[in-house]
C-alpha cells in the first residue's frame, strides 16, 4: 500500500475532515514541507526586519528544513494520531503541530554536524562549513572555523526555539496543548541527554554494547519514532494502553533505525547517503559495530577496525580492511540480527494494540522503510 492511503468515512468523522485528511495524505511529506515553508517564510520576514544580515543564517536553516529528509518524525506522529482514531483537532491543525518536529530535527542535525566536524549533509555543505567558507571568502577578521562553529550553534538553537513556537502556534486548544506539551518536553530532554551521552562516551572512549544502545535509545529512538507516535496519541487523546504500545513499538523500531544508520555509516554508498564513504569510522563514532568488534575475542582480527577509528587520513585501503574485518568477525551479521529482533518486537507490540487497521498497515510499511533503507 502507499502511505497516502486514507481511512474510511465512518472512521474519520465529517466529510470536510475526510477531505482534509485525503488532501494531506495524498503526499504527506510534501504537505509537511509546504507547511514548513509557509512558517519559515513568515519568520524570515520578521528576521529581515530585525537585521538583514541575519537572513543568510535563516536561509541556511530553511535549506536544512526544506532541502531533503524523509519526514519520518511528522509521518509517525500523523499516523499515531490516525491510529488512535483521532477526529480532532482538525487535520490542518494536526499537520501544523507535527510539522514542528522537523525543526527539532534541524537543530539536532546542525549541532551533530558541528560536533562531528562533518563537511557534508545530504550532499551539501553543512552550516558550520558554509559559514567557515563565507568568513574566508569575505576576508573577515578572526578565525573562520570559530565563526562557522558559532553560527552553527545559533542556527541550531534558532531551529529548536522555532519548533516550540510552531507547535504552540498550531491552533491546539488548551487541553490538547497540555497533553502534547508534556510529551514534547520529555522528547527534547531525552534527545539532548542522548547527545550528551554520545559526546562524553566518545571523550572517555567508552563503547560497550549496552552503553551504545542506551545512547541510541535517547539520541535517536525517542525523538525519531517513540515520542512522535506518543505525540500523535496525545493529539487524539488516546488511552494509556495505546500509548504504552506505541512507545514500545517506537523504542524498538527507533533503535533498529539507528543500527541501520550505523551500518550505512560504514558500508553506505556516498552517492546515495550524501556523506563520504566510511564517515562514521573517520569521525571515530563509537557505534554498536565498534563496541562488538572491541568485545570480540580475536582482537588481532579486529585490529583494522581500531586502526581506522577516528583517522582523518583514512585511506580507501584502511576502510576496506575495516569493512572486511567487521564482516569476517560476524559483527555485521550480529547487528543485522539485532535489527530483525527489534523490528519483530516492535511489530508485535503494534499487532497487540487497538490501532485503526489502515493506520496499522501504514505503520508497518513505515517500519520496513525505516529499517531496510539504503540512505
ZIPE-V53279 format. One record per residue. N is the residue number from 1. RES is the residue in one small letter. SS is DSSP state (H for helix, E for strand, L for the rest). Layout:
BEGIN
n	res	ss
N	RES	SS
N	RES	SS
END
This chain:
BEGIN
n	res	ss
1	x	L
2	x	L
3	x	L
4	x	L
5	x	L
6	x	L
7	x	L
8	x	L
9	x	H
10	x	H
11	x	H
12	x	H
13	x	L
14	x	L
15	x	H
16	x	H
17	x	H
18	x	H
19	x	H
20	x	H
21	x	H
22	x	H
23	x	H
24	x	H
25	x	H
26	x	L
27	x	L
28	x	H
29	x	H
30	x	H
31	x	H
32	x	H
33	x	H
34	x	H
35	x	H
36	x	H
37	x	H
38	x	H
39	x	H
40	x	H
41	x	H
42	x	H
43	x	H
44	x	H
45	x	H
46	x	H
47	x	H
48	x	H
49	x	H
50	x	H
51	x	L
52	x	H
53	x	H
54	x	H
55	x	H
56	x	H
57	x	H
58	x	H
59	x	H
60	x	H
61	x	H
62	x	H
63	x	H
64	x	H
65	x	H
66	x	H
67	x	L
68	x	L
69	x	L
70	x	L
71	x	L
72	x	H
73	x	H
74	x	H
75	x	H
76	x	H
77	x	H
78	x	H
79	x	H
80	x	H
81	x	H
82	x	H
83	x	H
84	x	L
85	x	L
86	x	L
87	x	L
88	x	L
89	x	L
90	x	L
91	x	H
92	x	H
93	x	H
94	x	H
95	x	H
96	x	H
97	x	H
98	x	H
99	x	H
100	x	L
101	x	H
102	x	H
103	x	H
104	x	H
105	x	H
106	x	H
107	x	H
108	x	H
109	x	H
110	x	H
111	x	H
112	x	H
113	x	H
114	x	H
115	x	H
116	x	H
117	x	L
118	x	L
119	x	L
120	x	E
121	x	E
122	x	L
123	x	L
124	x	E
125	x	E
126	x	L
127	x	H
128	x	H
129	x	H
130	x	H
131	x	H
132	x	H
133	x	H
134	x	H
135	x	H
136	x	H
137	x	H
138	x	L
139	x	L
140	x	L
141	x	L
142	x	L
143	x	L
144	x	H
145	x	H
146	x	H
147	x	H
148	x	H
149	x	H
150	x	H
151	x	H
152	x	H
153	x	H
154	x	H
155	x	H
156	x	H
157	x	H
158	x	H
159	x	H
160	x	H
161	x	H
162	x	H
163	x	H
164	x	H
165	x	H
166	x	H
167	x	H
168	x	H
169	x	L
170	x	L
171	x	L
172	x	L
173	x	L
174	x	H
175	x	H
176	x	H
177	x	H
178	x	H
179	x	H
180	x	H
181	x	H
182	x	H
183	x	H
184	x	H
185	x	H
186	x	H
187	x	H
188	x	H
189	x	H
190	x	H
191	x	H
192	x	H
193	x	H
194	x	H
195	x	H
196	x	H
197	x	H
198	x	H
199	x	H
200	x	H
201	x	H
202	x	H
203	x	H
204	x	L
205	x	L
206	x	L
207	x	L
208	x	L
209	x	H
210	x	H
211	x	H
212	x	H
213	x	H
214	x	H
215	x	H
216	x	H
217	x	H
218	x	H
219	x	H
220	x	H
221	x	H
222	x	H
223	x	H
224	x	H
225	x	H
226	x	H
227	x	H
228	x	H
229	x	H
230	x	H
231	x	H
232	x	H
233	x	H
234	x	H
235	x	H
236	x	H
237	x	L
238	x	L
239	x	L
240	x	H
241	x	H
242	x	H
243	x	H
244	x	H
245	x	H
246	x	H
247	x	H
248	x	H
249	x	H
250	x	H
251	x	H
252	x	H
253	x	H
254	x	H
255	x	H
256	x	H
257	x	H
258	x	H
259	x	H
260	x	H
261	x	H
262	x	H
263	x	H
264	x	H
265	x	H
266	x	H
267	x	H
268	x	L
269	x	L
270	x	H
271	x	H
272	x	H
273	x	H
274	x	L
275	x	L
276	x	L
277	x	L
278	x	L
279	x	H
280	x	H
281	x	H
282	x	H
283	x	L
284	x	L
285	x	L
286	x	L
287	x	L
288	x	H
289	x	H
290	x	H
291	x	H
292	x	H
293	x	H
294	x	H
295	x	H
296	x	L
297	x	L
298	x	L
299	x	H
300	x	H
301	x	H
302	x	H
303	x	H
304	x	H
305	x	H
306	x	H
307	x	H
308	x	H
309	x	L
310	x	L
311	x	L
312	x	L
313	x	L
314	x	L
315	x	L
316	x	H
317	x	H
318	x	H
319	x	H
320	x	H
321	x	H
322	x	H
323	x	H
324	x	H
325	x	H
326	x	H
327	x	H
328	x	H
329	x	L
330	x	L
331	x	H
332	x	H
333	x	H
334	x	H
335	x	H
336	x	H
337	x	H
338	x	H
339	x	H
340	x	H
341	x	H
342	x	H
343	x	H
344	x	H
345	x	H
346	x	H
347	x	H
348	x	H
349	x	H
350	x	H
351	x	H
352	x	H
353	x	L
354	x	L
355	x	L
356	x	L
357	x	H
358	x	H
359	x	H
360	x	H
361	x	H
362	x	H
363	x	H
364	x	H
365	x	H
366	x	H
367	x	H
368	x	H
369	x	H
370	x	H
371	x	H
372	x	L
373	x	L
374	x	L
375	x	L
END
